Amino acid sequence: MLIVAVGVAAAAWHSAQSVVRLADAQSVSAELLSEQQTYISVREVQGHVDLAHAAREVGSATEIDWKAFLLDVRSLLPADVSIDGVDITSSSPLELYPQATSPLQPARVATLDLTLSAPGLPAVPEWLDALESLPGFADASPGSIALGDNGGYKVGVKVHVNEEAFSGRFSSTAADAADATSTDETE
């Protein structure tokens, strides 16, 4: 009987200790919850920031750095050829670019209609071959060649651009790469 009484007393003592520890843990939880309430506005702001980042990524998904692209086009043309006109048609984040109906033509996200001037009879096939080295180049086709007012030639060229031309500067992968670079630089 003595052993049973000691066992009951030990169990009661252990139970009382557990109740005390539970009360302490509940007290700490209540303090943490009240502390979290002071930072709820920070969490809301962070949610808005995350939403803005996502919107920026979607909005810029079809962005092409046209200035750099046109400078690349210009660098591939002979020195005596000038670009007189550029008409750009491209996709948007909300609307897909119309694709070719021919199965042999590649997918595209934009079209450049270039008007070029050349002093002599232009070597259009050579120009088109040179354009193939452009990042984002899908295909190109000559439009028209006409004698200009000054004795030179006016040439129309249609250049189709694929998704490799997208800048991707606000994409998640670009942001991840930038974060990795800044982490490496700080170490």
RANORGI-V942228 format. One record per pair of residues at least 24 apart in sequence whose C-alpha atoms are under 10 Angstrom apart, sorted by the first residue. I is the first residue (numbers start at 1). GAP is how many residues later the second one is. If there is no record, write none. Layout:
# RANORGI-V942228
I_GAP + I_GAP
This chain:
# RANORGI-V942228
53_117 + 53_118 + 53_119 + 54_116 + 54_117 + 54_118 + 55_115 + 56_114 + 56_115 + 57_36 + 57_111 + 57_112 + 57_113 + 57_114 + 57_115 + 57_118 + 58_34 + 58_35 + 58_36 + 58_112 + 58_113 + 59_33 + 59_34 + 59_35 + 59_111 + 60_32 + 60_33 + 60_106 + 60_107 + 60_108 + 60_109 + 60_110 + 60_111 + 61_30 + 61_31 + 61_32 + 61_102 + 61_105 + 61_106 + 61_107 + 61_108 + 61_109 + 61_110 + 62_28 + 62_29 + 62_30 + 62_31 + 62_32 + 62_33 + 62_34 + 62_47 + 62_48 + 62_101 + 62_103 + 62_104 + 62_105 + 62_106 + 63_27 + 63_28 + 63_29 + 63_30 + 63_100 + 63_102 + 63_103 + 63_104 + 63_105 + 63_106 + 63_107 + 64_26 + 64_27 + 64_45 + 64_46 + 64_72 + 64_97 + 64_99 + 64_100 + 64_101 + 64_102 + 64_103 + 64_104 + 64_105 + 65_100 + 65_101 + 65_102 + 65_103 + 65_104 + 66_99 + 66_100 + 66_101 + 69_65 + 69_66 + 69_67 + 69_68 + 69_96 + 70_42 + 72_59 + 72_61 + 72_62 + 72_63 + 73_54 + 73_57 + 73_58 + 73_60 + 73_61 + 73_86 + 74_57 + 75_55 + 75_56 + 76_51 + 76_52 + 76_53 + 76_54 + 76_55 + 76_56 + 76_57 + 76_58 + 77_39 + 77_47 + 77_49 + 77_50 + 77_51 + 77_53 + 77_54 + 78_40 + 78_44 + 78_45 + 78_48 + 78_49 + 78_52 + 79_39 + 80_37 + 80_38 + 80_39 + 80_40 + 81_35 + 81_36 + 81_37 + 81_38 + 81_39 + 81_41 + 81_71 + 81_72 + 81_73 + 81_74 + 82_33 + 82_34 + 82_35 + 82_36 + 82_37 + 82_72 + 83_31 + 83_32 + 83_33 + 83_34 + 83_35 + 83_71 + 83_72 + 84_30 + 84_31 + 84_32 + 84_33 + 84_70 + 84_71 + 85_27 + 85_28 + 85_29 + 85_30 + 85_31 + 85_32 + 85_71 + 86_26 + 86_27 + 86_28 + 86_29 + 86_30 + 86_70 + 86_71 + 86_72 + 87_24 + 87_25 + 87_26 + 87_27 + 87_28 + 87_71 + 88_24 + 88_25 + 88_26 + 88_70 + 88_71 + 88_72 + 89_24 + 89_71 + 90_70 + 90_71 + 105_33 + 105_34 + 105_55 + 106_31 + 106_32 + 106_33 + 106_54 + 106_55 + 106_56 + 107_31 + 107_32 + 107_53 + 107_54 + 107_55 + 107_56 + 108_28 + 108_29 + 108_30 + 108_31 + 108_51 + 108_52 + 108_53 + 108_54 + 108_55 + 108_56 + 109_27 + 109_29 + 109_51 + 109_52 + 109_53 + 109_54 + 109_55 + 109_56 + 109_57 + 110_26 + 110_27 + 110_28 + 110_49 + 110_50 + 110_51 + 110_52 + 110_53 + 110_55 + 111_27 + 111_28 + 111_29 + 111_47 + 111_48 + 111_49 + 111_50 + 111_51 + 112_28 + 112_45 + 112_46 + 112_47 + 112_48 + 112_49 + 113_27 + 113_28 + 113_29 + 113_30 + 113_43 + 113_44 + 113_45 + 113_46 + 113_47 + 114_28 + 114_29 + 114_41 + 114_42 + 114_43 + 114_44 + 114_45 + 115_28 + 115_29 + 115_30 + 115_39 + 115_40 + 115_41 + 115_42 + 115_43 + 116_29 + 116_37 + 116_38 + 116_39 + 116_40 + 116_41 + 117_28 + 117_29 + 117_30 + 117_31 + 117_35 + 117_36 + 117_37 + 117_38 + 117_39 + 118_29 + 118_30 + 118_33 + 118_34 + 118_35 + 118_36 + 118_37 + 119_28 + 119_29 + 119_31 + 119_32 + 119_33 + 119_34 + 119_35 + 120_27 + 120_31 + 120_32 + 120_33 + 120_34 + 121_24 + 121_25 + 121_26 + 121_31 + 121_32 + 121_33 + 121_34 + 122_30 + 122_31 + 122_32 + 122_33 + 124_31 + 124_32 + 124_33 + 127_30 + 128_29 + 128_30 + 128_31 + 131_28 + 132_27 + 134_27 + 134_30 + 134_31 + 135_26 + 135_27 + 135_28 + 135_29 + 135_30 + 135_31 + 136_24 + 136_25 + 136_26 + 136_27 + 136_28 + 136_29 + 136_30 + 137_24 + 137_25 + 137_26 + 137_27 + 137_28 + 138_24 + 138_25 + 138_26 + 138_27
